[in-house]
Amino acid sequence: MWFFLVTEVLFFSGLFVAYTVYRYWFAADFQFASSHLILWVAAVNTLLLITSSLTITLAIRSAQLGDKAGLIRRLLITFALGAGFMGFKAYEYS
């Protein structure tokens, strides 16, 4: 587990460093790109992702407890949240 955590820290540290360097080198391009960001779509997408993570975790717990009805219900909710996420991505990219 510790090895996994260390590799994740290293991976994301590299991503954050690369983001910071490129943002410094190409500040005007980042400014231009951010003017096209639709903030409410990004907020809804984030909410959908966090909520779907919760519902799939609850579905796993339902499976562990043998609650078949709860498992199916939570999997369907997770599917609906994922479909909503993909719908917002299609809207955002179009």
C-alpha positions as CSV (number, residue, x, y, z in Angstrom):
1,M,0.0,0.0,0.0
2,W,2.8,2.4,0.8
3,F,4.5,1.7,-2.5
4,F,1.2,2.5,-4.3
5,L,0.8,5.8,-2.3
6,V,4.4,6.8,-3.1
7,T,4.0,6.1,-6.8
8,E,0.8,8.1,-6.9
9,V,2.5,11.1,-5.1
10,L,5.4,10.9,-7.6
11,F,3.0,10.7,-10.6
12,F,0.8,13.6,-9.5
13,S,3.8,15.7,-8.4
14,G,5.1,15.4,-11.9
15,L,1.8,16.4,-13.4
16,F,1.6,19.5,-11.1
17,V,5.1,20.5,-11.9
18,A,4.6,20.1,-15.6
19,Y,1.3,22.1,-15.4
20,T,3.1,24.9,-13.4
21,V,6.0,25.1,-15.9
22,Y,3.8,25.2,-18.9
23,R,1.5,27.7,-17.4
24,Y,4.5,29.9,-16.7
25,W,6.0,29.4,-20.2
26,F,2.7,29.9,-22.1
27,A,0.7,32.3,-19.9
28,A,-1.1,34.0,-22.7
29,D,-2.3,30.7,-24.1
30,F,-3.6,29.6,-20.7
31,Q,-5.4,33.0,-20.4
32,F,-7.0,32.5,-23.8
33,A,-8.1,28.9,-23.2
34,S,-9.6,29.8,-19.8
35,S,-11.8,32.4,-21.4
36,H,-13.6,29.5,-23.2
37,L,-14.3,27.6,-20.0
38,I,-17.9,27.1,-19.0
39,L,-17.7,27.2,-15.3
40,W,-21.1,25.8,-14.4
41,V,-20.5,22.7,-16.7
42,A,-17.2,22.0,-15.0
43,A,-18.8,22.3,-11.6
44,V,-21.6,19.9,-12.6
45,N,-19.1,17.4,-14.1
46,T,-17.1,17.5,-10.8
47,L,-20.3,16.9,-8.8
48,L,-21.3,14.0,-11.0
49,L,-17.9,12.4,-10.7
50,I,-17.7,12.7,-6.9
51,T,-21.3,11.5,-6.5
52,S,-20.7,8.5,-8.8
53,S,-17.6,7.6,-6.8
54,L,-19.8,7.5,-3.7
55,T,-22.6,5.5,-5.3
56,I,-20.2,2.8,-6.7
57,T,-18.5,2.5,-3.3
58,L,-21.9,2.0,-1.7
59,A,-22.7,-0.6,-4.4
60,I,-19.6,-2.5,-3.5
61,R,-20.6,-2.4,0.1
62,S,-24.1,-3.6,-0.8
63,A,-22.4,-6.5,-2.7
64,Q,-20.3,-7.4,0.4
65,L,-23.4,-7.4,2.6
66,G,-25.4,-9.5,0.1
67,D,-27.9,-6.7,-0.5
68,K,-28.8,-7.5,-4.1
69,A,-31.6,-4.9,-4.4
70,G,-29.3,-2.2,-3.0
71,L,-26.5,-3.3,-5.3
72,I,-28.7,-3.0,-8.4
73,R,-30.2,0.3,-7.3
74,R,-26.8,1.9,-6.7
75,L,-25.3,0.5,-9.9
76,L,-28.2,2.0,-11.8
77,I,-27.7,5.3,-10.1
78,T,-23.9,5.2,-10.9
79,F,-24.7,4.4,-14.5
80,A,-27.1,7.4,-14.7
81,L,-24.5,9.7,-13.2
82,G,-21.9,8.4,-15.7
83,A,-24.3,9.0,-18.6
84,G,-24.9,12.5,-17.3
85,F,-21.2,13.1,-17.1
86,M,-20.8,11.9,-20.7
87,G,-23.7,14.1,-21.8
88,F,-22.1,17.1,-20.2
89,K,-18.8,16.2,-21.9
90,A,-20.5,16.0,-25.3
91,Y,-22.1,19.4,-24.7
92,E,-18.8,20.9,-23.5
93,Y,-16.8,19.6,-26.4
94,S,-19.4,20.6,-29.0
